[in-house]
Amino acid sequence: MSQKTEPQTRHGLLSITSRVANGWVGNSLIEMACGILAPRHPFFALDTVQWTAPGNHPRREGPVLDAHDLKGMISALLAPGSDDFSIRHVLTGYLRTPEQVEALVHTLHKGPHHLDTIIVDPVAGDNGRLYVSPDTAAALRDKLVPMAAYILPNLTEAAFLAQMEGVDDAARIATVLLDRYPNLRGVAITSAPGDQHPDQIGAHVATRDGAEWTGGKCLPGHHHGTGDFFSGVVLALVGSGGCDFSTACATATRLVREAVSLHEGDDALTPRQMYRHVLANHLGDRAPSRL
């Protein structure tokens, strides 16, 4: 008599960030990256806002998810149950209010679940200024980031977290962040100039075992979604066990640059097309036929 085989629990990936209808940013990009790079791992998205367009668009409309509802939805997803998956890796991105940040922190800290990895993209600003409220930025810095295993700030956000506003030395900022947050295992500071080549830009990746910078010459134009795409690639690769954090960040940097270069060569490509194209090229023969 054959024995019944118990179903194997699959490690799920959860992304908590924005959703927009007109634009290729937030959960739309992260969902695509995880679906292609980690297809065997169930992916879940919680949308902190549901807007018609990104935050700086003049005709942006849509609701912000109530903090109480956010807490309940996260609790329901992370609660142990009879499903054949267990969410083990969480990425947080755009959080609109300090109440959303506090609800997320409370739920991740108190829940009856086991998370292998919390990755925080502390979406708060760019180009030397913050674009979220001071209370939201402070909640990210003082309450959410201390829980993270890995953080993915851009240079402006990293300087804010380290309380080093105006400093553009990514290596120095990363050292301060690793000292400030003892739970951190690694930080990737995106949009960072190279130490030896300040006219180049990339990501400075620092772990407790060392640091490295990866990047290349600055490319023209302003491209929406590159930070979200970077975060999605890191979540997919780290969450699927495909590689370690440093390797995931190096891969994400390369794919972002390839996507931007592709768009510069053919501006008729939509953002969706350019990101899917570089992911398919990365997988090569392993790319799903639907791509």
C-alpha positions in Angstrom: 0.0 0.0 0.0 1.6 3.3 -1.1 1.9 6.1 1.4 0.4 9.4 0.7 3.0 12.1 0.1 2.5 15.3 2.0 2.5 18.4 -0.2 5.7 20.4 0.0 5.4 23.8 1.5 6.5 26.5 -1.0 8.2 29.7 0.2 6.1 32.7 -0.9 7.2 36.2 -1.7 5.3 39.3 -0.6 5.6 42.8 -1.9 4.0 45.7 0.0 4.1 48.9 -2.1 2.2 51.1 -4.5 0.1 50.3 -7.5 -0.6 52.7 -10.4 -2.8 52.3 -13.5 -0.9 54.6 -15.8 2.7 53.9 -15.3 5.1 51.0 -14.9 6.3 51.3 -11.3 5.6 49.7 -7.9 4.0 46.3 -7.6 3.4 46.0 -11.4 7.2 45.8 -12.0 8.0 43.8 -8.9 5.3 41.2 -9.7 6.8 40.9 -13.2 10.3 40.4 -12.0 9.3 37.8 -9.4 7.0 36.0 -11.8 9.8 35.6 -14.4 12.9 35.1 -12.1 11.2 33.0 -9.4 8.3 31.3 -11.1 8.1 28.4 -8.6 7.6 30.7 -5.7 4.1 32.1 -5.1 4.0 35.8 -5.3 1.6 38.1 -3.4 1.2 41.9 -3.7 -0.4 44.3 -1.3 -1.0 47.8 -2.6 -0.5 50.6 -0.2 -2.1 53.1 -2.7 -4.1 52.5 -5.8 -3.5 55.6 -8.0 -4.2 56.5 -11.6 -0.6 57.6 -12.0 2.6 58.1 -10.0 2.7 60.6 -7.1 4.0 63.5 -9.1 1.4 63.3 -11.9 -0.9 66.3 -12.2 -4.0 64.0 -12.6 -3.2 61.5 -9.9 -6.3 60.2 -8.2 -7.1 57.1 -6.0 -7.3 55.8 -2.5 -4.6 55.2 0.2 -5.1 51.9 2.0 -6.3 52.5 5.5 -3.7 51.4 8.1 -6.1 49.2 9.9 -7.0 47.4 6.7 -3.3 47.0 5.8 -2.7 45.4 9.2 -5.5 43.0 8.7 -4.5 42.0 5.2 -0.9 41.4 6.2 -2.0 39.3 9.2 -4.3 37.2 7.0 -1.6 36.5 4.5 1.1 35.6 7.0 -1.2 33.6 9.3 -0.4 29.8 9.4 -3.1 27.8 7.6 -3.8 24.9 5.3 -2.3 26.5 2.2 0.6 24.8 0.5 2.7 28.0 0.8 4.3 29.9 3.6 5.4 33.5 3.0 9.0 33.7 4.1 10.4 36.8 2.3 8.8 40.3 2.4 9.7 43.4 0.5 8.4 46.8 1.6 8.4 49.8 -0.7 6.2 52.9 -0.9 4.3 53.7 2.3 2.2 56.8 2.3 1.5 57.5 5.9 3.3 57.0 9.3 0.2 55.0 10.3 0.9 52.6 7.4 4.5 52.2 8.6 3.4 51.6 12.2 0.8 49.0 11.1 3.3 47.2 9.1 5.9 47.2 11.8 3.4 46.0 14.4 2.2 43.1 12.2 5.6 41.9 11.1 6.9 42.1 14.7 3.9 40.5 16.5 2.6 37.9 14.0 2.7 34.1 14.5 4.9 33.6 11.5 8.5 33.0 10.6 10.1 35.3 8.0 13.4 34.5 6.6 14.0 37.9 5.1 12.6 41.4 5.4 13.9 43.7 2.6 13.1 47.4 2.9 13.2 49.8 0.1 12.7 53.0 2.1 10.9 55.0 -0.6 11.2 58.6 0.7 13.0 60.9 -1.7 15.4 61.4 -4.5 17.7 64.1 -5.9 18.6 65.5 -2.5 15.1 66.0 -1.2 12.3 64.0 0.6 8.9 63.7 -1.1 7.1 61.9 1.7 6.0 63.7 4.9 8.5 64.2 7.7 6.5 61.9 10.0 6.5 59.1 7.4 10.2 59.4 6.7 11.0 59.4 10.5 8.8 56.3 10.9 10.7 54.5 8.1 14.0 55.4 9.7 13.3 54.7 13.3 10.7 51.9 13.2 10.8 49.9 10.0 14.4 49.9 8.9 15.6 48.5 12.3 13.7 45.3 11.4 15.3 44.8 8.0 17.8 42.3 7.0 18.6 44.2 3.8 17.8 47.8 2.7 17.8 49.3 -0.8 17.8 53.1 -0.4 18.9 55.5 -3.1 21.7 57.9 -2.2 19.2 60.6 -0.9 17.4 58.1 1.3 20.6 56.5 2.6 21.9 59.8 3.7 18.6 60.6 5.5 18.7 57.2 7.3 22.2 57.8 8.4 21.4 61.4 9.3 24.1 62.5 6.9 22.0 64.7 4.6 24.1 66.4 1.9 26.8 63.7 2.0 27.3 61.8 -1.3 30.0 59.3 -0.2 28.0 56.1 -0.5 30.8 53.9 1.1 30.9 56.1 4.2 27.1 56.2 4.5 26.9 52.4 4.2 29.4 52.0 7.0 27.3 54.3 9.2 24.1 52.4 8.4 25.6 49.0 9.2 26.8 50.4 12.5 23.5 52.2 13.2 21.2 49.2 12.5 22.6 46.0 14.1 20.0 43.7 12.4 21.2 44.7 9.0 23.0 42.1 7.0 23.5 44.3 3.9 22.7 47.6 2.3 22.6 48.5 -1.4 22.8 52.2 -2.1 21.5 52.9 -5.6 22.1 56.0 -7.7 25.6 56.1 -6.1 28.7 57.6 -7.9 31.7 55.4 -8.2 34.6 56.0 -5.7 37.2 56.1 -8.5 35.0 57.4 -11.2 32.6 60.0 -9.9 31.2 60.5 -13.4 29.8 57.0 -13.3 26.8 55.7 -11.3 25.7 52.4 -9.9 25.0 50.6 -6.6 27.3 50.5 -3.6 26.7 47.2 -1.9 28.0 46.7 1.6 27.6 43.6 3.8 29.3 42.7 7.1 31.8 40.8 5.1 32.8 43.5 2.7 31.7 46.1 0.1 31.7 46.6 -3.7 30.5 49.1 -6.2 29.0 48.1 -9.5 27.9 50.4 -12.3 29.1 52.3 -15.3 28.8 55.6 -17.2 25.8 57.8 -16.5 23.1 57.3 -19.1 20.9 60.2 -20.3 17.3 60.7 -19.4 15.1 60.0 -16.5 13.6 56.5 -16.3 10.7 55.7 -14.1 10.6 52.4 -12.2 14.3 51.6 -12.1 14.3 51.5 -8.3 11.3 49.2 -8.2 12.7 46.9 -10.8 16.0 46.7 -8.9 14.0 45.8 -5.7 11.9 43.2 -7.6 15.0 41.5 -9.0 16.6 41.4 -5.5 13.5 40.0 -3.9 13.2 37.3 -6.6 16.8 36.2 -6.5 17.3 36.3 -2.7 13.8 34.9 -2.0 14.2 31.9 -4.4 17.6 31.1 -3.0 19.2 31.8 -6.4 22.1 33.7 -5.0 23.3 35.8 -2.1 22.5 39.5 -1.5 25.6 40.9 -3.1 25.2 38.8 -6.3 21.5 39.7 -6.5 22.3 43.4 -6.3 25.0 43.1 -8.9 22.6 41.3 -11.2 19.9 43.9 -10.6 22.3 46.7 -11.4 23.3 45.1 -14.6 19.7 44.5 -15.7 18.7 48.1 -14.9 21.5 49.4 -17.0 20.6 47.1 -19.9 17.0 48.2 -19.7 17.9 51.9 -19.8 20.4 51.3 -22.6 17.8 49.4 -24.6 15.3 52.2 -24.2 17.9 54.8 -25.3 18.5 52.7 -28.5 14.8 52.4 -29.2 12.5 54.9 -27.5 9.4 53.3 -29.1 9.8 50.5 -26.6 7.4 50.7 -23.6 8.9 50.3 -20.1 7.1 47.0 -19.9 8.7 45.8 -23.1 12.2 46.9 -22.1 12.1 45.3 -18.7 10.7 42.0 -20.0 13.3 41.9 -22.7 16.3 42.2 -20.4 14.8 39.5 -18.1 14.3 37.2 -21.0 17.9 37.8 -22.1 19.1 37.1 -18.6 17.4 33.7 -18.5 18.4 32.8 -22.0 17.3 29.2 -22.7 15.5 29.1 -19.3 13.1 31.9 -20.3 9.4 30.8 -20.4 8.1 30.4 -23.9 5.4 33.0 -23.2 8.1 35.7 -23.1 
